[in-house]
Amino acid sequence: MYLFICLLLGSMVLKSHQVVLSDCGDTYRSPEYNDISVECGTSTISLAILLCPVVFTGYNESLLILNKLSDDPQCKGTMDESVTPPVIRFEFPLNATDSCGSVFKTTSAAGTGVFSDFSNIERVNISGMVRSHDVTTGTVTYNAELKYYFSCSYPLEYIINNTRLDVATSSIAVTDNNGSFISTLKMELYSDINYTTPLIIPLEGIELRTVVFVQVVATNLTAQYNVLLDRCYASTAPNPTDSSIFNLFVSSCSSDQFTNMLMNGDNQKARFSFPAFRFIEQQNQTVSTYYLHCITRLCEISTCRRFKECGERRKRDVDNIADDGVTNSTTLTSANPIVTRAENVVTSKEEALSGGNSSSTTGLGIAVGVLAAVVIMVGGMAFLVYKRAKHL
């Protein structure tokens, strides 16, 4: 019997592309809980299962089935011999209609920390199982059943800070192990309504009332989610906790009268515009500098509309922004602040009037000078005539 089992295991090794025991090292053993690693990507989920414990148990890569889908070639595992020890890899997209039978479950809870003003913060959990398929025929089997469970949890709310907005675009890349979509998001600034010309802010700042066009876009994001801006605001410091804050808008509930929402929650990009302004507290400075922040939600297409309604949120208090609990968010930061000119070339009406009459004032001065010279000359000539007449 022992010889039979050895021959069976040996045949499995041969079927696994001639993997030999020396490739396994100390992983040629019974399966353990940490034999599977999960990478929660922004567009796909990747699984890696140690091959050698699978072979030790009596299976190979073709006998591990993802979510009971044995007939779908896109969902089958492939052996990777380029790493040591070798692994069996599975990869599938983050799409509810094409995720190899994985279960999508969206949950919601009250926000905490920087999201404490929101009553409904969503997370999506994607889970499934890789299971062994025993091809043994007969009454009994000597192969243990293998089950590898996996899950990925993604928050659907993020805070994006685009500071020093003279940089036209900024983005950040983070590891996918934490299950985050933040690396797909970036904020871009443009100078035209067609969003074709990046906004470049000179050192002396842009003029007041210059229209700034803002776009938050998701790239390489699963098509299941749209981008919805919950709130965007400006602050006089990179960290808004201890600085003045000005709300550009709070979703569809309220907005500054000059903020123009162009697109929000309808696809994988959101757009709005606002005229450049200055903070009054910076009135004694030659330029006004401030920072832009956006709290961004990724919502399922079917639920985006209800999140745009005011009834889904608590009332915000712009003076009560806490910086704790930000571990679930990632900050997107560019290099320079937005800078506006605090003064024009002509800084006051009095200077304008003074500058406009300078030429006439100069002309009047010259005329008065000439008249005075003439009077002096006439006076001198009259004095000489008088002295001559007196001598005669």
Disulfide bonds with the S-S distance in Angstrom:
Cys24-Cys52 1.97
Cys40-Cys152 2.03
Cys75-Cys100 2.09
Cys232-Cys294 1.95
Cys299-Cys304 1.81
